[in-house]
Amino acid sequence: ITQEQMNELLPVIQNMSDKVLASGIVASLYNQLAPYLIDNMLSNPDYFIKLPDLNNDILNAALRAYLVEVKDISASELRSDVPHLINVAKQLNDVGLLVPIIKNDLKLKYVQDNINKNLASGINDDLMSMKTVSKLLPIAISSGIEYGCQQIDVEYVKSDEKLTNEEFKNFFGNLLSDAVDIVKGIDEDLDLKLSTQCFKSVGDVLDSVKNSKLLTSQTYQNLVDYATDKANAEVDKMKLDDEFKTIAKSLIRSVGTIPSFKTELENLGNAYQNFLNYNTENGTKNDIDAKTAFDILDNIKTCHIYQSNLDAIIENANNFAVRYVAENDLPLETTNFKTILEKLKLVISFSNEFNAMNDTIEFVKKLSKSSNMSDEIMKEENLKALGKNLDNAIAKGSVLLGKENCQLAIQAVVAKVELPNDIKDVSVNGKPIVEALKENVNKISSFESELSIVSKLLDLDTSNLAQTGKTLDEVKTSALLDGVISPVVAYVIDKKANELTDQDVKNIVLKIKDNVDAIESYETEFGYMDKLLGIDFDNTGLSQIGKTLDEVKNSKLIGGAIDDIIILETDRETEKYDDEDVKAIVEKVKKNIDQIDSYETEFEYLQKFVDLDFDT
């Protein structure tokens, strides 16, 4: 049969049914016989017309319930149903669907091309105008739900409420309208088999069923529990880190408390579309880049499953990060990771976050490809680049990489940084140097300049005083090293003093620690100190000692230590004298130290003085 033939046949069928049901004899016979037959079929198991056994108690009960509802429908009511039924057939035939339905030859693409919402609305109007259908559908749908629950072993709690005819018409009309969107949205080339445009309609169907009187809250919850258990079992099969499994299960649990599936799935549909767009544009499958990930986060940030699980997401993301750092032996303290992640709650636009963070993301991706990320990140050029990226993110208004989070991140690096043995034991105001550096992170105004300073500090070699001084001059304005340099210098002086074997000289050198805050140029002062420490007081002549003292006399660091050295050398050179008069002269000589212009000259005089033989 063709569509054209069906167009000719439908009016004939309508005309015949009108004539048959218009007959007074037929109508009277039907009105008397139909209730009688149905009553006997329902009440007498031995009646000659038996109810078919559908091999299921729920389906058998549904059939009996429907017969009870329709037994009192009169012939005139049945006659008025026929035009509506014929009209449904006409509407299906007008779009070319009736013949394929009869032939059981429907093709998805053909259906998608020919159905529309006007068709759904027209069919709903006609069906809901039929007395037989309006009696059948509520029973069929509620029994269908109960039967479905039975098949999956979910407890079904029957509803005592019934939909009014108008409520059911609206309910079924919405289902048909959404069904059009869903069918049109089926895409067998997609993993989910649904295009993103129909996500909202799927959500609307779920909302309609959830909020209808056909489903009690207890039955709904039982179905949610069943679906949750099934989904969790699938998650357990996946090869995911435990933290991500925990997050996935938390997301699944929250589905049961979604206030609006329509809104939720519309947002998720937009997220899925971003995912599909990326893979289409890049010729990939199930792949994603950072920008798309941030766009997807924008789509879902208002979703119930995201908002209700944000704490769990943060907690498990923190656990994963802590474990990742430990497993990869990264130089990071993980104490503040969770505080950093908490900023997720304040993000208004993830797209803006990506624009602000993109340079940092690319930098981290590049570092992650290195064979030793821990060593690579500590290189001067990488620390400087990281600092520059952080400065840019802050300037662009990033929330996740705002100044506070950047400070916490740098503190995490500083806390685990491997300082040179020369300075790692330095104490700053009674605290370990690392703690002082962590506190100073909050004073940083430019991460680019400060992180490049970190690399210089890591390369510090105090065995080379000249280079140490030069390095300290380069970093002395650092906010990160505020209050730290003087203790480092004092530590270096301690170290150098403890290398001396001459206890008297050692004591003098230790005293110069009191002058470290007066230093203007560390390179200059460390040069002076290098010369001073280079004096071999036991084997160097007084003239040479004096010459060296002349070279360092302008030192802010050594300062008054020169007087102590002169006194020490004078005492040592004159200790051979026992004569009290000579000793008195020596004491007078020592009091004239502050009048010396040239230590070399004066030490030559001192040499001549000590060479005198007062006995002869």
C-alpha positions in Angstrom: 0.0 0.0 0.0 1.2 3.5 -0.9 0.7 6.8 0.8 -1.7 7.9 -1.9 -3.7 4.7 -1.5 -3.8 5.3 2.2 -5.2 8.8 1.6 -8.1 7.2 -0.3 -8.6 4.4 2.3 -8.8 6.5 5.5 -12.1 8.4 4.5 -13.6 5.1 3.5 -12.8 3.6 6.9 -14.2 6.7 8.7 -17.4 6.5 6.6 -17.9 2.8 7.3 -17.4 3.2 11.1 -19.8 6.2 11.2 -22.5 4.1 9.5 -21.9 1.1 11.7 -21.9 3.0 14.9 -24.7 5.2 13.8 -27.0 2.3 13.6 -29.4 2.2 16.5 -29.4 -1.5 16.6 -25.6 -1.7 16.7 -25.4 1.0 19.3 -28.1 -0.6 21.5 -26.5 -4.0 21.1 -23.1 -2.6 22.0 -24.3 -0.7 25.0 -25.9 -3.8 26.4 -23.5 -6.4 25.4 -20.1 -4.8 26.0 -20.6 -4.2 29.8 -22.1 -7.7 30.2 -19.2 -9.4 28.4 -16.6 -7.5 30.3 -18.2 -8.1 33.7 -18.2 -11.9 33.0 -14.7 -11.9 31.7 -13.5 -10.1 34.8 -15.5 -12.1 37.4 -15.9 -15.6 35.9 -12.7 -17.5 35.2 -14.7 -20.2 33.4 -16.5 -17.8 31.1 -16.3 -18.8 27.5 -14.4 -15.6 26.6 -11.3 -15.6 28.7 -8.9 -12.8 29.5 -5.6 -13.4 27.9 -2.8 -14.3 30.3 0.1 -11.8 29.8 2.4 -14.0 32.1 2.9 -11.1 34.5 0.7 -10.0 37.4 1.3 -6.3 36.8 0.3 -6.5 33.1 -2.7 -8.7 33.9 -3.8 -6.3 36.5 -3.4 -3.4 34.1 -5.6 -5.2 31.5 -8.3 -5.8 34.1 -8.1 -2.1 35.2 -8.4 -0.9 31.7 -11.5 -3.1 31.0 -13.1 -1.8 34.1 -12.6 1.8 32.9 -13.9 1.2 29.3 -16.8 -1.1 30.0 -19.2 1.8 30.5 -18.1 3.7 27.4 -21.2 4.0 25.2 -21.4 3.4 21.5 -21.9 7.1 20.8 -18.7 7.9 22.8 -16.9 5.2 20.9 -18.3 6.7 17.6 -17.0 10.1 18.6 -13.5 8.6 19.2 -13.2 7.3 15.6 -12.8 10.6 13.8 -10.0 11.5 16.2 -8.3 8.1 15.6 -8.7 8.6 11.8 -7.3 12.1 12.2 -4.2 10.7 14.0 -3.7 8.3 11.1 -4.2 11.1 8.6 -1.6 13.3 10.3 0.9 10.4 10.3 0.1 9.7 6.6 0.5 13.4 5.7 4.1 13.3 6.8 4.7 9.8 5.2 5.0 7.8 8.4 1.8 5.8 8.5 2.7 3.3 5.7 6.2 2.6 7.1 4.6 2.0 10.6 2.2 -0.5 9.1 5.0 -2.2 7.2 7.3 -2.1 10.2 9.8 -0.4 8.0 10.7 2.8 9.8 14.2 4.2 9.3 15.7 6.6 11.9 16.8 9.2 9.3 13.4 9.2 7.6 11.6 9.7 10.9 14.0 12.5 11.9 13.3 14.3 8.6 9.5 14.0 8.8 8.5 14.5 12.4 7.9 17.9 14.0 6.3 19.5 17.1 3.1 20.5 15.2 2.6 16.8 14.5 3.2 15.9 18.1 0.7 18.6 19.3 -1.9 17.5 16.8 -1.6 13.8 17.7 -1.8 14.7 21.4 -5.0 16.8 20.9 -6.7 14.0 19.1 -5.6 11.2 21.4 -6.6 13.1 24.5 -10.0 13.8 22.9 -10.7 10.1 22.7 -12.5 8.6 25.7 -10.9 5.2 25.1 -7.3 6.6 25.0 -7.8 9.0 27.9 -8.8 5.9 30.0 -6.0 3.7 28.7 -2.9 5.9 28.8 -2.8 6.7 32.5 -3.1 3.0 33.3 -0.6 2.0 30.6 2.0 4.5 31.8 1.7 3.8 35.6 1.6 0.1 34.9 4.6 0.4 32.6 6.5 2.2 35.4 5.6 -0.5 37.9 6.5 -3.2 35.4 9.8 -1.6 34.8 10.6 -1.4 38.5 9.8 -5.1 38.8 12.2 -6.0 36.0 15.1 -4.3 37.8 14.0 -5.4 41.3 13.2 -1.9 42.5 10.4 -1.5 45.1 7.4 0.3 43.5 5.2 2.4 45.8 1.8 3.0 44.2 0.6 6.6 44.1 -2.8 7.4 45.6 -3.1 10.5 43.5 -4.5 10.6 40.0 -3.9 13.1 37.2 -6.9 15.0 36.0 -7.7 14.8 32.3 -6.2 18.2 31.7 -3.1 17.4 33.7 -2.6 14.2 31.8 -3.1 15.9 28.5 -0.4 18.5 29.4 1.9 15.7 30.7 1.5 13.5 27.6 1.8 16.5 25.3 5.1 17.5 26.8 6.4 14.0 26.5 5.5 13.9 22.8 7.0 17.3 22.2 10.2 16.4 24.0 10.2 13.0 22.2 10.4 14.9 18.9 13.5 16.7 20.0 15.1 13.6 21.4 14.4 11.5 18.2 15.8 14.3 16.0 18.8 14.5 18.3 19.8 10.9 18.0 23.2 10.7 16.4 24.6 7.2 16.1 28.1 8.5 15.3 28.4 10.0 18.8 29.4 7.9 21.9 26.4 9.2 23.8 24.1 8.7 20.7 22.5 12.0 21.5 23.3 15.4 20.1 23.7 18.2 22.6 20.5 20.0 21.3 18.3 17.4 22.9 19.8 17.3 26.3 17.3 19.9 27.6 14.4 17.8 26.3 15.7 14.7 28.0 15.9 16.8 31.2 12.3 18.0 30.6 11.1 14.4 30.3 12.8 13.5 33.6 11.4 16.5 35.3 7.9 15.7 34.0 8.1 12.1 35.3 9.7 13.1 38.6 7.1 15.8 39.3 4.0 13.9 38.1 1.5 12.2 40.3 2.4 9.0 38.5 5.5 8.5 40.5 5.7 8.7 44.3 8.7 10.3 46.0 9.6 6.9 47.5 9.5 5.2 44.1 11.6 8.0 42.6 14.2 7.6 45.4 14.3 3.9 45.0 15.0 4.3 41.2 17.7 6.9 42.0 19.3 4.5 44.5 19.2 1.7 41.9 20.8 3.9 39.2 23.4 5.2 41.7 24.5 1.7 42.6 24.7 0.7 39.0 26.7 3.8 38.0 29.1 3.3 41.0 29.7 -0.2 40.0 30.7 1.0 36.5 33.0 3.6 38.1 34.7 0.8 40.1 35.6 -0.9 36.8 37.3 2.2 35.4 41.0 2.6 35.5 41.0 5.8 37.5 43.0 7.2 40.4 41.1 6.6 43.7 40.6 10.4 44.1 38.8 10.7 40.8 36.7 7.6 41.5 35.6 9.3 44.8 34.7 12.5 42.9 32.8 10.5 40.3 30.8 8.7 42.9 30.0 11.9 44.7 28.8 13.4 41.5 26.6 10.4 40.8 25.0 10.6 44.3 24.1 14.2 43.8 22.0 13.4 40.7 19.2 12.3 43.0 18.9 15.8 44.5 18.9 17.7 41.2 16.1 20.3 41.4 15.7 20.7 37.7 17.0 18.2 35.2 16.0 20.5 32.3 18.4 23.2 33.5 21.1 20.7 34.5 21.1 18.8 31.3 21.0 22.0 29.2 24.2 23.1 30.9 25.8 19.7 30.5 24.7 19.7 26.9 26.5 22.9 26.3 29.6 21.4 27.9 29.4 18.3 25.8 29.0 20.5 22.7 32.3 22.3 23.5 33.9 18.9 23.9 32.6 17.8 20.5 33.6 21.1 18.8 37.2 20.7 19.9 37.4 17.1 18.6 35.8 18.1 15.3 38.0 21.1 14.7 41.2 19.1 15.6 40.3 15.8 14.0 40.6 14.0 17.4 38.4 11.7 19.5 37.8 12.0 23.2 40.5 14.6 23.5 40.5 18.1 25.1 42.8 21.1 25.6 43.1 23.5 28.5 40.9 26.2 26.8 38.1 23.7 26.1 38.4 22.4 29.7 37.9 25.9 31.1 35.0 26.6 28.7 33.4 23.4 29.9 33.8 24.5 33.5 32.0 27.7 32.6 29.1 25.5 31.3 28.8 23.4 34.4 29.8 25.8 37.2 26.1 26.6 37.9 25.1 22.9 37.7 23.8 21.3 40.9 26.2 18.4 40.6 29.1 20.8 40.4 28.0 23.2 43.2 26.9 20.4 45.6 30.2 18.5 45.1 32.6 21.4 45.0 33.9 20.6 48.5 34.4 17.0 47.5 36.1 18.0 44.3 38.5 20.3 46.2 39.2 17.7 48.9 40.0 14.9 46.4 41.9 17.2 44.0 44.0 18.2 47.0 44.6 14.5 47.9 45.6 13.8 44.3 48.0 16.7 44.2 49.6 15.8 47.5 50.1 12.2 46.3 51.4 13.4 42.9 54.0 15.6 44.6 55.2 12.8 46.8 55.3 10.2 44.0 57.3 12.5 41.7 59.5 13.9 44.5 58.6 17.5 43.5 60.1 20.3 45.7 56.8 21.5 47.0 55.2 21.8 50.4 51.6 20.6 50.2 50.2 22.2 53.3 48.5 25.1 51.5 47.2 23.2 48.4 43.7 23.0 49.7 43.6 26.7 50.5 44.7 27.4 46.9 42.0 25.1 45.5 39.3 26.8 47.7 39.5 29.8 45.3 37.5 27.6 42.8 34.4 28.8 44.8 35.1 32.4 43.9 35.6 32.0 40.1 33.0 33.9 38.1 34.3 33.1 34.6 36.6 30.2 33.9 37.1 31.6 30.3 38.6 34.7 31.9 40.7 32.5 34.1 42.1 30.7 31.1 43.0 34.0 29.4 44.8 35.0 32.5 46.5 31.7 33.2 47.2 30.4 29.7 50.9 31.4 29.7 51.4 29.6 33.1 49.5 26.5 31.8 51.7 26.3 28.7 54.8 26.8 30.9 53.8 24.0 33.2 53.0 21.7 30.3 56.5 22.3 28.9 58.1 21.6 32.2 56.1 18.4 32.7 57.8 16.9 29.6 61.3 17.2 31.1 62.9 14.1 32.5 63.5 15.7 35.9 60.8 18.3 36.6 62.2 19.0 40.0 65.6 20.1 38.7 64.2 21.8 35.6 62.0 24.2 37.6 64.9 25.4 39.7 66.8 26.7 36.7 67.2 30.5 36.7 65.5 31.0 33.3 62.5 28.8 34.3 62.1 30.4 37.7 62.1 33.8 36.0 59.6 32.7 33.4 57.4 31.3 36.0 57.5 34.5 37.9 56.7 36.5 34.8 53.7 34.3 34.1 52.4 34.7 37.6 52.8 38.5 37.4 50.8 38.4 34.1 48.0 36.3 35.7 47.7 38.6 38.6 47.6 41.7 36.3 44.8 40.1 34.2 42.7 39.5 37.3 43.0 35.8 37.8 41.2 34.3 40.8 43.0 31.0 40.8 46.3 32.7 40.2 45.6 35.8 42.1 48.2 37.4 44.4 47.2 35.4 47.5 47.3 32.0 45.7 50.6 32.9 44.0 52.1 33.8 47.4 50.9 30.4 48.7 52.4 28.6 45.7 55.7 30.3 46.1 55.7 29.5 49.8 55.2 25.9 48.8 58.3 26.1 46.6 60.4 28.0 49.1 59.5 25.5 51.9 61.1 22.7 50.0 63.8 24.5 48.2 67.2 22.8 48.6 69.4 25.7 50.0 73.2 25.4 49.7 74.8 23.8 52.7 76.6 27.1 53.4 73.4 28.8 54.4 70.6 26.3 55.1 71.3 26.4 58.8 71.2 30.2 59.0 68.8 31.5 61.7 66.9 34.7 61.1 65.5 36.3 64.3 65.5 32.9 65.9 63.7 31.2 63.0 65.1 28.9 60.3 66.0 30.8 57.1 63.3 28.9 55.2 60.6 30.2 57.6 61.9 33.7 57.2 61.8 33.4 53.4 58.2 32.0 53.5 57.1 35.0 55.6 58.8 37.4 53.1 56.8 36.0 50.2 53.9 38.2 51.3 56.1 41.3 50.6 56.7 40.4 47.0 55.5 42.9 44.4 57.1 41.2 41.3 57.4 37.5 41.2 59.5 37.6 38.0 62.4 39.5 39.7 62.0 37.7 43.0 62.1 34.2 41.6 65.2 35.0 39.6 66.7 36.0 42.9 65.9 32.5 44.3 68.0 30.9 41.6 71.0 33.1 42.5 70.6 32.2 46.2 70.6 28.5 45.3 73.9 29.0 43.5 75.6 30.8 46.4 79.1 29.4 47.2 80.4 31.1 50.3 83.9 29.6 49.8 84.3 32.3 47.1 83.9 35.5 49.1 84.2 37.9 46.1 81.5 36.0 44.2 79.3 35.8 47.3 79.6 39.5 47.8 78.7 40.2 44.2 75.7 38.0 44.4 74.5 39.6 47.6 74.8 43.0 46.0 72.5 41.8 43.1 69.8 40.6 45.5 70.1 43.0 48.4 66.9 44.9 47.4 64.9 41.7 47.3 61.7 41.7 49.2 62.1 37.9 49.6 65.4 38.4 51.3 64.3 41.3 53.5 66.1 40.8 56.8 67.8 37.6 55.6 71.0 38.9 54.1 72.5 40.2 57.3 72.1 36.9 59.1 73.6 35.2 56.0 76.6 37.5 56.1 77.0 36.9 59.9 76.8 33.2 59.2 79.5 33.5 56.6 81.7 35.4 59.0 81.1 32.7 61.6 82.1 30.1 59.2 85.3 31.9 58.1 86.2 32.7 61.6 85.9 29.1 62.7 88.3 28.1 60.0 91.0 30.2 61.8 93.4 28.5 64.1 94.6 31.7 65.8 92.0 32.1 68.6 92.8 35.7 69.2 92.4 36.6 65.6 89.3 34.4 65.5 87.7 36.4 68.3 88.4 39.7 66.5 86.9 38.4 63.3 83.8 37.2 65.2 83.3 40.8 66.5 82.8 42.2 63.0 79.4 40.5 62.8 78.1 43.4 64.7 78.8 45.6 61.7 76.9 43.7 59.0 74.0 46.1 58.9 76.4 49.0 58.0 77.5 47.3 54.7 76.8 49.3 51.5 78.5 47.0 49.1 78.8 43.4 49.9 81.3 42.7 47.0 83.6 45.5 48.4 83.3 44.4 52.0 83.8 40.7 51.2 86.9 41.7 49.3 88.2 43.5 52.3 87.3 40.5 54.5 89.1 38.2 52.1 92.3 40.3 52.4 92.0 40.4 56.2 91.5 36.6 56.4 94.4 36.1 54.0 96.9 37.5 56.5 99.2 34.9 58.1 99.9 36.8 61.3 102.5 34.3 62.4 104.6 34.4 59.3 103.9 37.9 57.8 106.0 40.9 58.6 104.5 43.9 60.4 105.0 46.1 57.3 103.0 43.8 55.1 100.3 43.5 57.8 100.1 47.3 58.0 99.9 47.5 54.2 97.0 45.1 54.2 95.3 47.1 57.0 95.7 50.2 54.9 93.9 48.4 52.0 90.9 47.5 54.2 90.7 50.5 56.5 87.7 52.0 54.7 85.7 48.9 55.4 82.3 49.4 57.0 82.4 45.8 58.1 85.9 45.4 59.5 85.8 48.9 61.0 87.0 48.9 64.6 88.5 45.4 64.2 91.6 47.1 62.8 92.2 48.7 66.2 91.9 45.3 67.8 94.4 43.8 65.4 96.9 46.6 66.0 96.6 46.1 69.7 96.9 42.4 69.3 100.0 42.7 67.1 101.6 45.3 69.4 101.0 43.1 72.4 102.5 40.1 70.7 105.5 42.0 69.4 106.3 43.6 72.8 105.5 40.8 75.1 109.2 40.0 75.3 109.8 43.1 77.4 109.8 42.7 81.2 110.9 46.2 82.0 108.0 48.1 83.5 109.1 51.3 82.0 109.1 49.8 78.5 105.7 48.3 79.1 104.4 51.7 80.1 105.7 53.1 76.9 103.9 50.3 74.9 100.7 51.2 76.6 101.1 54.8 75.6 101.8 53.7 72.0 98.5 51.7 71.9 96.6 54.8 73.0 97.7 56.6 69.8 96.0 54.2 67.4 93.3 56.6 66.4 95.9 59.0 65.1 97.3 56.6 62.5 97.1 57.7 58.9 99.1 54.9 57.4 99.2 51.5 59.0 102.0 50.3 56.8 104.2 53.3 58.0 103.3 52.9 61.6 103.9 49.2 61.6 107.4 49.8 60.1 108.0 52.2 63.0 106.6 49.5 65.3 109.0 47.0 63.8 111.9 49.3 64.4 110.7 49.8 68.0 110.5 46.2 68.8 113.9 45.6 67.2 115.5 47.9 69.8 117.6 46.2 72.5 116.8 48.3 75.5 119.4 46.4 77.6 122.3 47.6 75.4 
